[in-house]
Amino acid sequence: MAVEFRCATARGRGYARGLRADADRLMRAAGLAECELSLTLTSDRAMRRLNRDFRGIDRPTDVLSFSQIEQAGAAPPEPRSVKNSPGLPVGDVVISIDTALRQAREYRVSPASRLRRLLIHGFLHLLGYDHERSATDARRMFARERTLAAKIAARHVTRPKVAL
């Protein structure tokens, strides 16, 4: 199983199947289909606790990433350096459904689209991308985010069957 998904809030249940499918597509699009990703959809309340405990910021946020590669004692990976290895745990992405839904309304996008972008954003942090280091790193990360979002969205399109 490449993606382990957990929906820890009733409010997220309606989005669970689509987000799980997006995560599977993301792993394939990133060339890491044999690696493992843990994905959790949670509430603002739980996210606030995580953000406080791990980052010292006492408020909810939209997405948090916990790299298993870094936690293994290694330095943060260089972007694009993670190789597709069977069973390699890349890390955990936690998304607040409450914040994601507020952002979707604010940005005038669908909830599914916003959740997909947060998933990709958190996933890229696991791979060593960091938009807070420098403007150059931010441009590189956001460009990769757009590329992956386009690849995943393209896979949502179903091709009509042609009768021969």
C-alpha positions as CSV (number, residue, x, y, z in Angstrom):
1,M,0.0,0.0,0.0
2,A,1.6,3.3,-1.1
3,V,-0.8,5.6,0.7
4,E,-2.1,5.1,4.2
5,F,-5.1,7.4,4.6
6,R,-6.9,8.3,7.8
7,C,-9.9,10.6,8.1
8,A,-10.0,11.8,11.7
9,T,-13.0,14.1,11.4
10,A,-16.6,13.5,10.3
11,R,-16.5,16.8,8.3
12,G,-13.9,15.3,6.0
13,R,-15.6,12.0,5.2
14,G,-17.2,13.4,2.0
15,Y,-13.7,14.3,0.7
16,A,-11.9,11.2,1.8
17,R,-12.3,9.0,-1.4
18,G,-11.2,11.8,-3.7
19,L,-8.3,12.9,-1.6
20,R,-7.1,9.3,-1.3
21,A,-7.2,8.9,-5.1
22,D,-5.3,12.2,-5.5
23,A,-2.6,10.9,-3.2
24,D,-2.3,7.7,-5.2
25,R,-2.0,9.8,-8.4
26,L,0.5,12.1,-6.8
27,M,2.8,9.3,-5.8
28,R,2.7,7.9,-9.3
29,A,3.2,11.4,-10.9
30,A,6.2,12.1,-8.6
31,G,7.7,8.7,-9.6
32,L,7.4,7.4,-6.0
33,A,4.6,4.8,-6.4
34,E,6.4,2.2,-4.4
35,C,7.2,4.5,-1.5
36,E,4.8,5.0,1.4
37,L,2.9,8.1,2.4
38,S,0.7,8.6,5.4
39,L,-2.1,11.1,4.9
40,T,-4.5,12.4,7.6
41,L,-7.5,14.7,7.2
42,T,-8.2,16.3,10.6
43,S,-9.9,19.3,12.3
44,D,-8.6,22.7,13.1
45,R,-8.7,21.8,16.8
46,A,-6.3,18.8,16.2
47,M,-4.2,20.8,13.8
48,R,-3.8,23.6,16.3
49,R,-2.5,21.1,18.8
50,L,0.0,19.6,16.3
51,N,1.2,23.0,15.2
52,R,1.7,24.1,18.9
53,D,3.4,20.9,19.9
54,F,5.8,20.6,16.8
55,R,6.2,24.2,15.7
56,G,5.5,26.3,18.8
57,I,2.7,28.1,16.9
58,D,-0.6,28.1,18.9
59,R,-3.0,28.3,16.0
60,P,-4.3,25.9,13.3
61,T,-2.6,25.8,9.9
62,D,-3.7,24.3,6.7
63,V,-1.1,21.5,6.2
64,L,1.8,20.0,8.2
65,S,4.4,17.7,7.0
66,F,6.5,15.3,9.0
67,S,9.4,13.8,7.0
68,Q,10.3,10.2,7.9
69,I,13.5,10.7,5.9
70,E,14.6,13.6,8.2
71,Q,13.4,11.8,11.3
72,A,15.7,8.9,10.5
73,G,18.6,11.1,11.4
74,A,19.4,12.3,8.0
75,A,19.6,15.8,6.9
76,P,16.6,17.1,4.9
77,P,16.7,15.5,1.5
78,E,17.6,17.6,-1.5
79,P,14.6,18.2,-3.7
80,R,14.2,15.4,-6.3
81,S,16.8,13.2,-4.6
82,V,14.3,10.7,-3.0
83,K,14.3,7.5,-5.0
84,N,11.4,5.1,-5.6
85,S,12.2,2.3,-3.2
86,P,9.6,-0.3,-2.2
87,G,8.3,0.4,1.3
88,L,10.4,3.6,1.8
89,P,8.3,5.8,4.2
90,V,8.5,9.3,2.8
91,G,6.5,10.8,5.7
92,D,3.2,12.1,7.0
93,V,1.0,14.9,5.6
94,V,-1.8,16.2,7.8
95,I,-4.4,18.5,6.4
96,S,-7.0,20.5,8.3
97,I,-10.4,20.1,6.5
98,D,-11.7,23.1,8.4
99,T,-9.0,25.5,7.1
100,A,-9.1,23.9,3.6
101,L,-12.8,24.5,3.3
102,R,-12.4,28.2,4.4
103,Q,-9.6,28.7,1.9
104,A,-11.6,27.1,-0.9
105,R,-14.3,29.6,-0.3
106,E,-11.8,32.5,0.0
107,Y,-9.9,31.5,-3.2
108,R,-13.1,30.6,-5.0
109,V,-12.0,27.1,-5.9
110,S,-13.6,23.7,-5.2
111,P,-12.8,22.0,-1.9
112,A,-11.4,19.1,-3.8
113,S,-9.0,21.4,-5.7
114,R,-7.9,23.1,-2.5
115,L,-7.3,19.8,-0.8
116,R,-5.3,18.5,-3.7
117,R,-3.0,21.6,-3.6
118,L,-2.5,21.2,0.1
119,L,-1.6,17.6,-0.4
120,I,0.9,18.4,-3.1
121,H,2.4,21.3,-1.0
122,G,2.8,19.1,2.1
123,F,4.2,16.2,0.0
124,L,6.8,18.5,-1.6
125,H,8.0,19.6,1.9
126,L,8.6,15.9,2.6
127,L,10.9,15.7,-0.4
128,G,13.0,18.6,0.8
129,Y,11.3,21.6,-1.0
130,D,11.0,24.6,1.3
131,H,9.5,27.9,0.2
132,E,10.7,29.7,3.3
133,R,14.5,29.4,2.7
134,S,14.7,31.8,-0.2
135,A,12.8,33.3,-3.1
136,T,14.6,31.0,-5.5
137,D,13.6,27.9,-3.5
138,A,10.0,29.3,-3.3
139,R,9.8,29.7,-7.1
140,R,11.2,26.1,-7.6
141,M,8.7,24.6,-5.1
142,F,5.7,26.4,-6.5
143,A,6.6,25.5,-10.0
144,R,6.9,21.9,-9.0
145,E,3.5,22.2,-7.2
146,R,1.9,23.5,-10.4
147,T,3.4,20.8,-12.5
148,L,2.2,18.0,-10.2
149,A,-1.3,19.6,-9.9
150,A,-1.6,19.6,-13.7
151,K,-0.5,16.0,-13.9
152,I,-3.0,14.9,-11.3
153,A,-5.8,17.0,-12.8
154,A,-5.1,15.5,-16.2
155,R,-5.6,12.0,-14.8
156,H,-9.1,13.0,-13.6
157,V,-10.1,13.5,-17.2
158,T,-11.7,10.4,-18.6
159,R,-11.3,9.7,-22.2
160,P,-14.3,8.7,-24.2
161,K,-14.4,5.2,-25.5
162,V,-14.3,4.9,-29.2
163,A,-16.2,2.2,-31.0
164,L,-14.3,0.4,-33.7
